[in-house]
């Protein structure tokens, strides 16, 4: 199932909130169970993020074809890769 524009907006708002914490992944996964969710370290992803929020880089995942791939096209997105960046010291 593809990612709806309203869902992407809700996900962006949740990640942009000042209290977005590591549990954001769990909360978003529960709220949008029909989407594919991947959590990883930002250093594991070489593609440019679709958006960046606080500690997280948001990548769109296209798993509609045989192989999953990062996409910058929200209309093709079927999931989210939430990559956590190291906290600045």
N, C-alpha and C positions, 0 to 999 in steps of 0.2 A: 504494500500500500504506500502510495506517495505521500510526501510531506506537504500538508496544506499550508498556505501562506499564513493563515491565522495561527497555526501551530508553531511555525517558525518564529513568528512575532512573540508568542508566549514564551518560547524557549529563550529567545534573546532577552526579553524583559526579566526573566528569572535569573539569568546569568549576569545581567547588568546591575541587578540590585546590590546595594552596598553590603548586604549580609549574605551574599552568595558564598557558600562554604563548600568544603569537600563533599558534603552530603547532597549537594545539588544534583549529582549524577543519579543517586538513588531516587530522589524525589521526582526528577524528570522522567526517569525510566518507568516509575509507577504511574505517572500521569499520562504518558504516551506509550502504552505497552505494545501498540501495533507497529512502532518504529523499531528498527535495528539500532541498538546502542552499543558503542565500543568506548571503553575508557582506557587511556594510556598516558604515558609521559610525553610531553610536547617534543622531546628530543627524538621520539620514535617516528615522528611524522615529518617528512621532508617537504610536503606541499604547503603552499601559502594558505593560512587559515581563511575561511570565509569571513569570520569575524573573530575578534579577541575581546575578552571581558575579564578584568581582574586577573585571577590566576588561571583562567581557561582560554584555550583556543578552540573555536568551534569549526569543525570541518563537516561538510555534507557528504554523505555516503550514498552512492548509487549501486544498489545490489540487484537491479532489475535484470541485468544480463547474466551470463554465466559466471563472470568474475566480478567481485565487488571492487569499486574504485572510488577515489575521492573525486567529487565534482564541485564546480562553482555554480551550477545551475540548480536553483531550488526546485524547479519543475521536474527534474530527474531524481531528486533526493528521495531515498527510501529509509534513510537513517541518519544518525549523528555519530561523529567521532568527537568525543570530548577529551581534549588533550590538556593535561594539567602542566602548567609552567612552574618552575621553581620560584619560590617567594623571593623577592628582592631583599637583600640584607643591608 
